[in-house]
Amino acid sequence: MFDKFKQLYNNAPKKLKNEIDKTKDIKQNPIWHPEVFVNIHIQTVTNRLHNTYHNDNLDMCGFLHDLGKIYTTKFDEIKQNWTAPDHEDISVEIVNKFKDWIIEQGCNIELITFVVKNHMRFKYFDDMKQSKKDELTNNKFFRFLVKFNSADYGGTELVCRELKNI
């Protein structure tokens, strides 16, 4: 099976590779991520997306979506678990830092930014006020967020889940 994560990693600029490498030591809540480490999750999501949708933009979203966890992950003493509050905001900053490379790879920076920024919000879609739902669904890149969500779950299987029916 083709390893899209490895291809993107090998083509990435050195500073982005360094960010990816940092994820090897970042733990996640095993309730949501039995694979535990962010790096394994990023690899799996990227390859799920590639194997299912064969879309460079979605592949890039998988590659970049959780890099903010490098800077936000902490152990919550009360919950006795790892948490990474607002990691998507830092992930967007990382997307912006490497936007020239992303564009060189043939990807749409506006689409990547939208998906990375909203990948956590979408998990609470059913509980949102209608105005917030409309804000997301009216975006021209919303269908990519839905597809992305089908790959962004814990574990190491390389298949996407069924698309959320909106």
C-alpha positions in Angstrom: 0.0 0.0 0.0 1.3 3.5 -0.9 2.5 5.6 2.0 1.4 9.2 1.3 2.6 10.4 4.7 6.2 9.2 3.9 6.0 10.9 0.5 4.9 14.2 2.0 7.5 13.9 4.8 10.3 13.2 2.3 9.3 16.2 0.2 8.8 18.6 3.2 11.3 21.4 4.0 13.7 20.6 6.9 11.9 22.9 9.3 8.6 21.2 8.7 10.2 17.8 9.0 11.5 18.9 12.4 7.9 19.8 13.5 6.7 16.4 12.3 9.5 14.7 14.2 8.5 16.4 17.4 5.1 14.6 17.3 6.8 11.3 17.9 7.0 12.1 21.6 3.6 13.8 22.0 1.0 11.7 23.7 -2.8 11.9 23.3 -5.8 10.7 25.3 -5.9 6.9 24.7 -9.7 7.0 25.0 -9.8 8.8 21.7 -6.4 7.7 20.3 -5.5 4.2 21.2 -2.4 4.7 18.9 -1.3 7.1 21.7 1.3 9.2 19.8 0.4 12.1 17.6 2.9 11.0 14.9 1.2 7.7 14.4 -2.2 9.5 14.3 -1.0 11.9 11.6 0.5 9.1 9.5 -2.7 7.1 9.8 -5.1 10.0 9.0 -3.0 11.1 6.0 -2.9 7.6 4.6 -6.6 7.0 5.2 -7.4 10.1 3.3 -5.1 9.2 0.4 -6.4 5.7 0.2 -10.0 6.7 0.1 -10.2 10.1 -1.7 -6.9 10.4 -3.7 -7.0 14.2 -3.2 -3.8 16.1 -2.6 -5.6 18.8 -0.5 -7.1 16.2 1.9 -3.8 14.4 2.1 -2.1 17.7 3.1 -4.8 18.4 5.7 -4.1 15.0 7.3 -0.4 15.8 7.3 -0.8 19.2 9.0 -4.0 19.1 11.1 -2.5 18.1 14.5 0.9 19.8 14.5 -0.3 22.3 17.0 -0.4 19.6 19.6 3.4 19.9 19.8 2.8 23.3 21.6 -0.5 22.8 23.4 -0.4 19.2 24.8 -0.4 19.0 28.5 -1.4 16.4 31.1 -4.7 17.3 32.8 -4.3 16.4 36.5 -8.0 16.5 37.1 -9.0 14.3 34.2 -5.8 12.3 34.4 -5.4 12.4 30.7 -3.6 14.2 27.9 -5.3 17.2 26.3 -4.4 19.7 23.6 -6.7 22.7 23.9 -7.0 24.9 20.8 -4.3 23.0 19.0 -6.1 23.7 15.7 -5.2 27.4 16.1 -1.5 26.6 16.3 -1.8 24.1 13.5 -3.2 27.0 11.3 -0.2 29.1 12.2 2.1 26.2 11.1 0.1 26.0 7.8 0.7 29.7 7.3 4.4 29.3 8.0 4.7 26.7 5.3 2.2 28.0 2.9 4.7 28.5 0.0 5.7 24.8 0.2 2.0 23.8 0.4 1.2 25.8 -2.7 4.3 24.3 -4.4 2.8 20.9 -3.8 -0.3 21.9 -5.8 -2.6 22.5 -2.8 -5.1 25.1 -2.1 -4.0 27.1 0.9 -7.5 28.5 1.6 -9.0 24.9 1.6 -6.2 23.5 3.9 -6.6 26.4 6.3 -10.4 26.0 6.5 -10.2 22.2 7.2 -7.4 22.5 9.7 -9.0 25.4 11.5 -12.4 23.7 11.8 -11.5 20.0 12.2 -12.3 20.1 15.9 -15.4 22.3 15.6 -16.9 19.8 13.2 -16.8 17.1 15.9 -19.5 19.1 17.8 -21.5 19.9 14.7 -24.7 18.2 15.9 -24.7 20.4 19.1 -24.1 23.7 17.4 -26.6 26.5 17.0 -28.1 26.6 13.6 -26.3 29.9 12.8 -22.9 28.2 13.5 -23.9 25.2 11.4 -24.8 27.5 8.5 -21.5 29.3 8.8 -19.7 26.0 8.3 -22.0 24.5 5.7 -22.1 27.6 3.6 -18.3 27.6 3.1 -17.3 26.3 -0.3 -14.8 23.9 1.3 -17.3 22.3 3.7 -17.5 19.0 1.7 -13.7 18.6 2.3 -14.2 19.1 6.0 -16.9 16.3 6.0 -14.5 14.0 4.1 -11.6 14.9 6.4 -13.8 14.0 9.5 -14.3 10.5 8.1 -10.6 9.9 8.5 -9.8 11.8 11.7 -10.4 9.1 14.4 -8.3 7.0 16.7 -6.7 3.7 15.8 -4.6 2.5 13.0 -7.0 1.0 10.5 -6.5 2.5 7.1 -10.1 3.0 6.0 -12.3 6.0 6.4 -15.6 5.9 8.2 -18.9 6.5 6.5 -19.4 10.2 5.7 -21.5 12.2 8.2 -25.0 12.8 6.7 -25.6 16.5 6.8 
